[in-house]
Amino acid sequence: MQKIFSIILKYPGLIILSVLRAILELAGLALFVPLMLVLLEEDGLEKSEWPGRIYTWLNIGSPGAFLILVCGVILIFTILKNIAIHKIETHQNRSLLKIFSSCSKSLFTTYYNRGLQYIKENGTSALSHNTNSVCYAYVFGVTGPAIAMTGEIVLVALIVASLAFINFYVALMEIALFFPLIFFYQMKIGGELQRAGKRDNEAKKNQWRVTAETFRGYAELEVNNALSKLAEIFDTGLHAISKSKLKTESLKSASSKLIETGVIIAITGVILAGYFFDNGVGNFRVLIALFAIATLKLLPALRSVVSQYSVIKSSKYTLEIILESDIDYKSDSGTESILQDTLKFENKLEFRNVYFGFAENDLKISNFSMIINKGEKVGIKGVSGSGKSTLLYLLMGLYKPLKGDIYIDDTQLDIQNRGGWHKRVGYVSQDIFIMDATLADNIILAQERDSQRLNMAIERASLRELAESLPEGVNTRIGEGGCRLSGGERQRVAIARAFYKEADVFLLDEPTSALDQKTEEEISGVLENPAFQDKNITVVIVSHKDSLLNICNRIIDLS
């Protein structure tokens, strides 16, 4: 609970509004209690101090007229109170949505800024689930309920204090009967809710992964008749989600019934106490009425406290994820790198005794050194798993060497300056990133649109014929993952993207690995056009195909 209260203390305004809401709820009760006492006691108006004084001061002819006036005031106050509470709740909901937006965006940026290695180690499905679903559960399953619960606890405390002021025995009886029930709930049900919440999150995370993999691998699954296996895993996930949800709702229902049982016990206790010990406690009818009115407010408040606490317990797993993710984590990459100046590159790229692996006992690159001069066309080949693609990730600064250094001229490449280096680099991978957007948007990405540069990029990447064949030209949407394009056309989009940003370092990672011979020849033709022969253009090609490596000045064999 300490972690939870440390979170809600960040939002004092929302806590104040919750307490104000509790005070308004109590004010409604405070108006009703004197009215009920006046009605139920014989000569209640004359015996009651404040109602009697007001009645005398107003000089109203009859008690009935005074009663109508009081009821009217209470009605107007109740309407105004409910309007105010509605406004408070609306403001709180809007604030929580802003908190969710901020939390999700911060987590999204944090994960992105931690780099490619972190993303690969943790998995895109898990990170996507955390960014969206977990953030939502954190805000509306922990932060919101904790703030609301704070207000309800204040309301319960005020009601009990008011009861103690009016009749100490009734307040004591409420505490004596409700406290053991809440203590039992905390000890027995709270822990079960927390465990059920964790199981629910794991099941949903796995379901997210299975769904994404199924749609992404549709063609392979269909051809290999493998959908039944994925469907079986999907059904198992649904069963796990249903089971954890049923457990959670069952425990929440049990807690609600526990409170109702406490109310029945309390009412029974008051009736019995009033019947057997009337002389010691006070007027029997007044006692029952007082308890009934208090219960009308106390029961919903206690129910709300228990309900909010149940939600917090079942969503408590989000605390571990959010706090471990440390959304205030700062990394000099990602969005911050855009502000960096372009890194100077006039002579050479150099690897100096570089070691890299995801673990020190499993090195992908070991004591590797090489120099690539500006303007060279260098090919890198080797057997699968020899670290060809890893070299490009290291050269882009997306991986950090365990030992050794990478230099751009005399500047060591690191997280602090890699954004400036990226401004010079065009990257073409074997699995091209294509947005569900227009051809132009996919070439331009996050840069400003310049029609002249766009046309130049399209010409150099041999995309003119494609652009003219599309219904709306370059403004035609090309589908999710570029589904309306061929493999070769997708590769040329990536090459055009590099030309548009005016890159002078081209890094190509198996650009023709999944292409047929004819399309491979087309891509090779693009790489042999005059734009790539510029002495200021440096090209590094990773490939296992000699036909593509033939355009290189020299080849480095990692085998």
C-alpha positions as CSV (number, residue, x, y, z in Angstrom):
1,M,0.0,0.0,0.0
2,Q,3.0,2.3,0.6
3,K,3.7,2.3,-3.2
4,I,0.1,3.0,-4.0
5,F,-0.1,6.0,-1.6
6,S,3.2,7.3,-3.0
7,I,1.6,7.3,-6.4
8,I,-1.7,9.1,-5.5
9,L,0.3,11.8,-3.5
10,K,1.5,12.9,-7.0
11,Y,-2.1,14.1,-7.6
12,P,-3.1,16.2,-4.6
13,G,-5.8,18.0,-6.6
14,L,-7.7,14.8,-7.3
15,I,-7.4,13.8,-3.7
16,I,-8.8,17.1,-2.5
17,L,-11.7,16.7,-5.0
18,S,-12.4,13.2,-3.6
19,V,-12.4,14.5,0.0
20,L,-14.7,17.4,-1.1
21,R,-17.0,14.8,-2.6
22,A,-17.0,12.9,0.7
23,I,-17.8,16.1,2.6
24,L,-20.7,16.9,0.2
25,E,-22.1,13.3,0.7
26,L,-21.8,13.8,4.5
27,A,-23.6,17.1,4.3
28,G,-26.6,15.4,2.8
29,L,-26.6,13.0,5.7
30,A,-26.1,15.8,8.2
31,L,-29.3,17.5,7.0
32,F,-31.4,14.4,7.2
33,V,-30.5,13.3,10.7
34,P,-31.9,16.3,12.6
35,L,-35.1,16.1,10.4
36,M,-35.6,12.5,11.2
37,L,-35.0,13.1,14.9
38,V,-37.6,15.9,14.9
39,L,-40.1,13.6,13.1
40,L,-39.6,10.6,15.3
41,E,-39.4,12.1,18.7
42,E,-42.5,13.3,20.5
43,D,-42.5,17.1,20.6
44,G,-39.3,16.8,18.6
45,L,-39.4,20.4,17.2
46,E,-39.6,21.9,20.7
47,K,-37.0,19.6,22.2
48,S,-34.4,20.0,19.3
49,E,-32.1,22.9,19.9
50,W,-31.2,24.2,16.5
51,P,-34.4,23.3,14.6
52,G,-36.4,24.8,17.4
53,R,-34.4,28.1,17.3
54,I,-34.8,28.3,13.5
55,Y,-38.5,27.6,13.8
56,T,-38.9,30.3,16.4
57,W,-36.8,32.8,14.5
58,L,-38.7,32.3,11.2
59,N,-42.0,32.7,13.1
60,I,-43.8,30.1,10.8
61,G,-47.3,29.5,11.8
62,S,-47.4,25.7,12.0
63,P,-44.9,22.9,12.4
64,G,-46.2,21.4,9.1
65,A,-45.3,24.5,7.1
66,F,-41.8,24.5,8.7
67,L,-41.4,20.9,7.8
68,I,-42.4,21.6,4.1
69,L,-39.8,24.4,4.1
70,V,-37.1,22.2,5.5
71,C,-37.9,19.4,3.0
72,G,-37.7,22.0,0.2
73,V,-34.3,23.2,1.4
74,I,-33.0,19.6,1.6
75,L,-34.3,18.9,-1.9
76,I,-32.7,21.9,-3.4
77,F,-29.4,21.2,-1.5
78,T,-29.5,17.6,-2.7
79,I,-29.9,18.6,-6.3
80,L,-27.1,21.2,-6.1
81,K,-24.9,18.6,-4.3
82,N,-25.4,16.0,-6.9
83,I,-24.7,18.5,-9.7
84,A,-21.4,19.4,-7.9
85,I,-20.5,15.7,-7.4
86,H,-21.2,15.0,-11.1
87,K,-18.9,17.9,-12.1
88,I,-16.2,16.6,-9.7
89,E,-16.5,13.0,-11.1
90,T,-16.3,14.3,-14.7
91,H,-13.2,16.3,-14.0
92,Q,-11.6,13.3,-12.2
93,N,-12.3,11.1,-15.2
94,R,-10.8,13.6,-17.6
95,S,-7.8,13.9,-15.4
96,L,-7.4,10.2,-15.3
97,L,-7.5,10.0,-19.1
98,K,-4.8,12.6,-19.2
99,I,-2.7,10.5,-16.8
100,F,-3.3,7.4,-18.9
101,S,-2.2,9.3,-22.1
102,S,0.9,10.6,-20.3
103,C,1.8,7.2,-18.8
104,S,1.3,5.3,-22.1
105,K,3.2,7.9,-24.1
106,S,6.1,7.9,-21.6
107,L,6.3,4.2,-21.5
108,F,6.2,4.1,-25.3
109,T,9.0,6.5,-25.5
110,T,11.0,4.8,-22.8
111,Y,10.8,1.4,-24.5
112,Y,11.8,3.0,-27.8
113,N,14.7,4.9,-26.3
114,R,16.1,1.8,-24.7
115,G,17.0,0.6,-28.2
116,L,16.9,-2.4,-30.4
117,Q,18.6,-4.8,-28.1
118,Y,16.1,-4.2,-25.3
119,I,13.2,-4.5,-27.7
120,K,14.5,-7.8,-29.1
121,E,15.2,-9.2,-25.6
122,N,11.7,-8.4,-24.3
123,G,9.6,-9.0,-27.4
124,T,7.4,-6.6,-29.3
125,S,4.1,-8.2,-28.2
126,A,5.0,-7.9,-24.5
127,L,6.1,-4.3,-24.9
128,S,3.0,-3.4,-26.9
129,H,0.8,-5.0,-24.2
130,N,2.5,-3.1,-21.5
131,T,2.3,0.2,-23.4
132,N,-1.5,-0.1,-24.0
133,S,-3.3,-2.6,-21.7
134,V,-1.1,-2.4,-18.7
135,C,-1.0,1.4,-18.7
136,Y,-4.8,1.5,-18.9
137,A,-5.1,-1.0,-16.0
138,Y,-2.5,0.9,-14.0
139,V,-4.4,4.2,-14.3
140,F,-8.0,2.9,-14.0
141,G,-7.3,-0.1,-11.9
142,V,-4.8,1.4,-9.4
143,T,-4.5,5.2,-9.5
144,G,-8.2,6.0,-10.0
145,P,-9.5,3.5,-7.5
146,A,-6.9,4.6,-4.9
147,I,-7.9,8.2,-5.2
148,A,-11.6,7.3,-5.0
149,M,-10.9,5.1,-2.1
150,T,-9.2,7.9,-0.2
151,G,-12.3,10.0,-0.5
152,E,-14.5,7.1,0.6
153,I,-12.3,6.4,3.6
154,V,-12.6,10.1,4.6
155,L,-16.4,9.8,4.2
156,V,-16.6,6.6,6.4
157,A,-14.4,8.3,9.0
158,L,-16.6,11.4,9.0
159,I,-19.8,9.4,9.3
160,V,-18.4,7.3,12.2
161,A,-17.2,10.5,13.9
162,S,-20.6,12.1,13.4
163,L,-22.3,9.0,14.8
164,A,-20.0,9.1,17.8
165,F,-21.0,12.7,18.4
166,I,-24.7,12.0,18.2
167,N,-24.7,8.5,19.9
168,F,-21.4,6.9,20.9
169,Y,-23.0,3.4,21.3
170,V,-24.2,3.3,17.7
171,A,-20.8,4.3,16.4
172,L,-19.0,1.8,18.6
173,M,-21.3,-0.9,17.4
174,E,-20.7,-0.1,13.8
175,I,-16.9,-0.3,14.3
176,A,-17.1,-3.5,16.3
177,L,-19.1,-5.2,13.6
178,F,-17.5,-3.9,10.4
179,F,-13.9,-3.9,11.4
180,P,-13.5,-7.7,11.8
181,L,-15.2,-8.2,8.4
182,I,-12.9,-5.8,6.6
183,F,-9.9,-7.4,8.4
184,F,-11.0,-10.8,7.3
185,Y,-11.4,-9.5,3.7
186,Q,-7.9,-8.1,3.7
187,M,-6.3,-11.3,5.0
188,K,-8.2,-13.9,3.0
189,I,-9.6,-12.3,-0.2
190,G,-7.1,-9.5,-1.0
191,G,-4.2,-11.9,-1.6
192,E,-6.3,-14.1,-3.9
193,L,-7.4,-11.1,-5.9
194,Q,-3.8,-10.1,-6.4
195,R,-2.8,-13.5,-7.7
196,A,-5.8,-13.7,-10.0
197,G,-4.8,-10.3,-11.4
198,K,-1.3,-11.5,-12.3
199,R,-2.7,-14.7,-13.9
200,D,-5.1,-12.5,-16.0
201,N,-2.3,-10.3,-17.2
202,E,-0.1,-13.2,-18.3
203,A,-3.0,-14.8,-20.1
204,K,-3.9,-11.5,-21.9
205,K,-0.2,-10.9,-22.8
206,N,0.1,-14.4,-24.4
207,Q,-3.2,-13.9,-26.2
208,W,-2.0,-10.6,-27.6
209,R,1.2,-12.4,-28.9
210,V,-0.7,-15.4,-30.4
211,T,-3.2,-13.0,-32.2
212,A,-0.3,-10.9,-33.7
213,E,1.6,-14.0,-34.8
214,T,-1.4,-15.6,-36.4
215,F,-2.3,-12.6,-38.5
216,R,1.3,-11.9,-39.4
217,G,2.0,-15.4,-40.5
218,Y,-1.3,-16.0,-42.3
219,A,0.2,-17.3,-45.6
220,E,2.6,-19.8,-43.9
221,L,-0.1,-21.0,-41.5
222,E,-2.6,-21.5,-44.3
223,V,-0.2,-23.3,-46.6
224,N,1.0,-25.6,-43.8
225,N,-2.5,-26.1,-42.4
226,A,-1.2,-25.0,-39.0
227,L,-4.2,-22.8,-38.0
228,S,-5.6,-25.6,-35.9
229,K,-2.6,-25.6,-33.7
230,L,-2.7,-21.8,-33.2
231,A,-6.5,-22.0,-32.7
232,E,-5.9,-24.5,-29.9
233,I,-3.4,-22.2,-28.2
234,F,-5.9,-19.3,-28.7
235,D,-8.7,-21.3,-27.1
236,T,-6.4,-22.2,-24.2
237,G,-5.7,-18.5,-23.7
238,L,-9.4,-17.7,-23.7
239,H,-10.0,-20.3,-21.1
240,A,-7.2,-18.9,-18.9
241,I,-8.6,-15.4,-19.3
242,S,-12.1,-16.5,-18.5
243,K,-10.9,-18.5,-15.5
244,S,-9.0,-15.6,-14.0
245,K,-11.8,-13.2,-14.7
246,L,-14.4,-15.6,-13.1
247,K,-12.1,-15.9,-10.1
248,T,-11.7,-12.1,-9.8
249,E,-15.5,-11.4,-10.1
250,S,-16.3,-14.2,-7.7
251,L,-14.0,-12.7,-5.1
252,K,-15.4,-9.2,-5.6
253,S,-18.9,-10.6,-5.2
254,A,-17.9,-12.4,-2.1
255,S,-16.6,-9.2,-0.6
256,S,-19.8,-7.3,-1.4
257,K,-21.9,-10.1,0.2
258,L,-19.5,-9.9,3.2
259,I,-20.4,-6.3,3.8
260,E,-24.1,-6.9,3.4
261,T,-23.9,-9.7,6.0
262,G,-22.2,-7.2,8.3
263,V,-25.1,-4.8,7.8
264,I,-27.7,-7.4,8.7
265,I,-25.7,-8.4,11.8
266,A,-25.4,-4.7,12.7
267,I,-29.1,-4.1,12.3
268,T,-30.0,-7.2,14.2
269,G,-27.6,-6.1,17.0
270,V,-29.1,-2.7,17.3
271,I,-32.6,-4.1,17.4
272,L,-31.7,-6.6,20.1
273,A,-29.7,-4.0,22.0
274,G,-32.6,-1.5,21.8
275,Y,-35.1,-4.1,22.9
276,F,-33.2,-5.5,25.9
277,F,-31.2,-2.4,26.9
278,D,-33.6,0.5,26.0
279,N,-33.1,2.4,29.2
280,G,-29.3,2.4,28.9
281,V,-29.1,3.4,25.3
282,G,-31.9,5.8,24.7
283,N,-35.2,6.1,22.9
284,F,-35.6,2.8,20.9
285,R,-37.2,4.4,17.8
286,V,-34.6,7.2,17.6
287,L,-31.8,4.7,17.9
288,I,-33.2,2.5,15.1
289,A,-33.8,5.6,12.8
290,L,-30.4,7.0,13.5
291,F,-28.7,3.7,12.7
292,A,-30.8,3.2,9.5
293,I,-29.9,6.7,8.2
294,A,-26.2,6.2,9.0
295,T,-26.3,2.8,7.3
296,L,-27.8,4.3,4.1
297,K,-24.6,6.4,3.8
298,L,-22.1,4.1,5.5
299,L,-23.0,0.9,3.5
300,P,-22.4,2.4,0.0
301,A,-19.2,4.0,1.3
302,L,-17.9,0.8,2.8
303,R,-18.9,-1.1,-0.3
304,S,-17.1,1.4,-2.4
305,V,-13.9,1.1,-0.3
306,V,-14.0,-2.7,-0.5
307,S,-14.8,-2.5,-4.3
308,Q,-12.0,-0.1,-5.0
309,Y,-9.6,-2.1,-2.9
310,S,-10.6,-5.2,-4.8
311,V,-9.9,-3.5,-8.2
312,I,-6.5,-2.3,-6.8
313,K,-5.6,-5.7,-5.6
314,S,-6.5,-7.4,-9.0
315,S,-4.5,-4.7,-10.9
316,K,-1.5,-4.5,-8.5
317,Y,0.6,-6.4,-10.9
318,T,0.8,-3.2,-13.0
319,L,2.8,-1.5,-10.3
320,E,5.6,-4.0,-10.8
321,I,5.6,-3.4,-14.6
322,I,5.3,0.4,-14.5
323,L,7.8,0.9,-11.6
324,E,10.3,-1.6,-13.1
325,S,10.0,0.1,-16.5
326,D,10.9,3.4,-14.8
327,I,9.0,5.8,-17.1
328,D,11.2,8.7,-16.0
329,Y,14.2,6.8,-17.5
330,K,16.2,9.1,-19.7
331,S,18.1,7.9,-22.8
332,D,19.9,10.1,-25.3
333,S,18.3,8.5,-28.3
334,G,15.0,8.2,-30.0
335,T,13.2,11.5,-30.2
336,E,16.1,13.4,-28.5
337,S,18.5,12.4,-31.3
338,I,16.6,14.5,-33.9
339,L,18.2,17.6,-32.4
340,Q,21.8,16.4,-32.9
341,D,24.0,17.9,-35.6
342,T,25.0,15.7,-38.5
343,L,28.1,13.7,-37.6
344,K,31.1,14.6,-39.7
345,F,32.3,11.8,-42.1
346,E,35.1,12.5,-44.5
347,N,37.6,9.6,-44.3
348,K,36.7,6.2,-42.9
349,L,34.5,4.0,-40.7
350,E,36.5,1.8,-38.3
351,F,35.8,-1.2,-36.0
352,R,38.6,-1.5,-33.4
353,N,38.7,-4.9,-31.6
354,V,35.0,-5.1,-31.2
355,Y,33.3,-7.8,-29.1
356,F,29.5,-8.2,-29.0
357,G,27.0,-10.7,-27.8
358,F,23.7,-10.8,-25.9
359,A,25.7,-12.6,-23.2
360,E,29.5,-12.6,-22.6
361,N,29.6,-16.4,-23.0
362,D,27.7,-16.3,-26.3
363,L,29.6,-13.8,-28.5
364,K,28.4,-13.1,-32.0
365,I,31.4,-10.9,-32.8
366,S,34.8,-11.5,-31.3
367,N,37.9,-9.2,-31.6
368,F,36.7,-7.8,-34.9
369,S,38.5,-5.0,-36.7
370,M,37.9,-3.5,-40.1
371,I,38.2,-0.2,-42.0
372,I,35.8,1.1,-44.6
373,N,37.0,4.1,-46.5
374,K,34.6,6.8,-47.6
375,G,33.3,6.1,-51.1
376,E,34.0,2.4,-51.0
377,K,31.5,-0.3,-51.9
378,V,32.1,-3.1,-49.4
379,G,30.4,-6.5,-49.3
380,I,30.1,-8.7,-46.2
381,K,29.3,-12.4,-46.5
382,G,29.4,-15.4,-44.2
383,V,27.4,-18.4,-43.1
384,S,24.1,-17.9,-41.2
385,G,24.7,-16.8,-37.7
386,S,28.2,-15.4,-38.3
387,G,27.1,-11.9,-37.3
388,K,26.7,-10.2,-40.7
389,S,23.5,-8.3,-39.7
390,T,24.9,-7.7,-36.2
391,L,27.7,-5.7,-37.8
392,L,25.3,-3.4,-39.4
393,Y,23.4,-2.9,-36.1
394,L,26.7,-2.1,-34.5
395,L,27.6,0.3,-37.3
396,M,24.3,2.1,-36.9
397,G,24.9,2.4,-33.1
398,L,21.8,0.3,-32.4
399,Y,23.9,-2.3,-30.5
400,K,26.6,-1.3,-28.1
401,P,29.9,-3.4,-28.1
402,L,30.7,-5.3,-25.0
403,K,34.3,-4.3,-25.7
404,G,36.1,-2.3,-28.4
405,D,35.0,0.8,-30.2
406,I,33.5,2.0,-33.5
407,Y,34.8,5.2,-35.0
408,I,33.5,7.6,-37.6
409,D,36.7,9.4,-38.7
410,D,38.1,10.2,-35.3
411,T,34.8,10.3,-33.4
412,Q,33.8,7.4,-31.3
413,L,30.2,6.3,-32.1
414,D,28.0,6.2,-29.0
415,I,24.5,6.8,-27.8
416,Q,25.2,10.5,-27.4
417,N,26.1,11.2,-31.1
418,R,24.4,8.3,-33.0
419,G,21.4,10.6,-33.9
420,G,23.8,12.8,-35.8
421,W,25.2,9.7,-37.5
422,H,21.8,8.4,-38.5
423,K,21.2,11.6,-40.5
424,R,23.9,10.3,-42.9
425,V,22.7,6.7,-43.0
426,G,20.2,5.0,-45.3
427,Y,19.2,1.5,-44.1
428,V,17.6,-1.2,-46.3
429,S,16.8,-4.4,-44.5
430,Q,15.5,-7.7,-45.7
431,D,12.2,-7.0,-43.9
432,I,11.3,-3.5,-45.0
433,F,9.2,-1.3,-42.6
434,I,6.2,-0.1,-44.6
435,M,3.3,1.9,-43.0
436,D,-0.3,1.6,-44.0
437,A,0.0,5.0,-45.8
438,T,0.7,6.5,-49.2
439,L,3.7,5.7,-51.3
440,A,5.0,9.3,-50.7
441,D,4.5,9.0,-47.0
442,N,6.5,5.8,-46.9
443,I,9.4,7.4,-48.8
444,I,9.3,10.7,-46.8
445,L,8.6,9.1,-43.3
446,A,9.0,11.9,-40.7
447,Q,10.6,14.5,-42.9
448,E,9.1,17.6,-44.5
449,R,7.6,16.9,-48.0
450,D,9.7,18.3,-50.8
451,S,8.3,17.4,-54.3
452,Q,11.6,17.9,-56.1
453,R,13.5,15.6,-53.7
454,L,10.6,13.1,-53.8
455,N,10.8,12.9,-57.6
456,M,14.6,12.6,-57.5
457,A,14.3,9.7,-55.0
458,I,11.7,7.9,-57.1
459,E,13.8,8.2,-60.2
460,R,17.0,7.0,-58.6
461,A,15.2,4.0,-57.0
462,S,13.5,3.1,-60.3
463,L,10.0,3.6,-58.9
464,R,8.6,5.9,-61.6
465,E,6.8,3.2,-63.5
466,L,5.2,2.0,-60.2
467,A,4.2,5.5,-59.2
468,E,2.5,6.2,-62.5
469,S,0.6,2.9,-62.4
470,L,-1.1,3.6,-59.1
471,P,-4.6,5.1,-59.1
472,E,-3.6,8.2,-57.3
473,G,0.1,8.2,-58.1
474,V,2.4,8.7,-55.2
475,N,-0.6,9.6,-53.0
476,T,-2.0,6.1,-53.3
477,R,-2.1,4.0,-50.1
478,I,0.0,0.9,-50.5
479,G,-1.5,-1.2,-47.7
480,E,-0.4,-2.7,-44.4
481,G,3.2,-3.8,-44.7
482,G,3.1,-2.7,-48.4
483,C,0.8,-5.6,-49.3
484,R,0.0,-3.9,-52.6
485,L,3.6,-4.0,-53.6
486,S,5.9,-6.8,-54.8
487,G,9.0,-7.7,-52.8
488,G,11.3,-5.8,-55.2
489,E,9.1,-2.7,-55.1
490,R,9.2,-2.7,-51.3
491,Q,13.0,-2.9,-51.4
492,R,13.1,0.0,-53.9
493,V,10.8,2.1,-51.5
494,A,13.5,1.6,-48.8
495,I,16.2,2.7,-51.3
496,A,14.1,5.8,-52.3
497,R,13.7,6.6,-48.6
498,A,17.5,6.7,-48.2
499,F,17.9,8.9,-51.3
500,Y,15.2,11.3,-50.1
501,K,17.0,11.9,-46.8
502,E,20.1,12.5,-48.9
503,A,22.1,9.8,-47.1
504,D,25.7,9.2,-48.1
505,V,26.1,5.9,-46.3
506,F,23.9,3.1,-47.5
507,L,23.7,-0.1,-45.4
508,L,21.9,-2.9,-47.1
509,D,21.1,-6.1,-45.2
510,E,20.3,-9.1,-47.4
511,P,18.2,-6.8,-49.7
512,T,17.5,-9.6,-52.3
513,S,17.4,-12.7,-50.0
514,A,13.7,-13.2,-50.6
515,L,13.5,-12.1,-54.2
516,D,13.5,-14.2,-57.4
517,Q,16.3,-13.9,-59.9
518,K,14.6,-11.4,-62.2
519,T,13.7,-9.1,-59.3
520,E,17.2,-9.5,-57.8
521,E,18.7,-8.3,-61.1
522,E,16.4,-5.3,-61.0
523,I,17.6,-4.4,-57.5
524,S,21.2,-4.9,-58.7
525,G,20.5,-2.6,-61.6
526,V,19.3,0.1,-59.1
527,L,22.5,-0.3,-57.1
528,E,24.6,0.1,-60.3
529,N,23.0,3.3,-61.4
530,P,25.1,6.5,-61.5
531,A,23.8,7.8,-58.1
532,F,25.6,4.9,-56.4
533,Q,28.8,5.5,-58.3
534,D,29.3,8.9,-56.6
535,K,32.7,8.9,-54.8
536,N,31.0,10.4,-51.8
537,I,28.5,7.5,-51.5
538,T,29.7,4.7,-49.2
539,V,27.8,1.4,-49.5
540,V,28.0,-1.7,-47.2
541,I,26.1,-4.7,-48.5
542,V,25.4,-7.8,-46.4
543,S,24.5,-10.7,-48.6
544,H,25.2,-14.4,-49.3
545,K,24.6,-13.9,-53.0
546,D,27.8,-13.5,-55.1
547,S,25.7,-11.9,-57.9
548,L,24.9,-8.9,-55.7
549,L,28.4,-8.7,-54.1
550,N,30.0,-8.4,-57.6
551,I,29.2,-4.7,-57.6
552,C,31.4,-4.2,-54.5
553,N,35.1,-3.0,-54.5
554,R,36.0,-5.6,-51.9
555,I,34.4,-8.4,-49.9
556,I,34.9,-9.3,-46.2
557,D,34.2,-12.9,-45.5
558,L,33.2,-13.6,-41.9
559,S,33.4,-17.3,-42.4
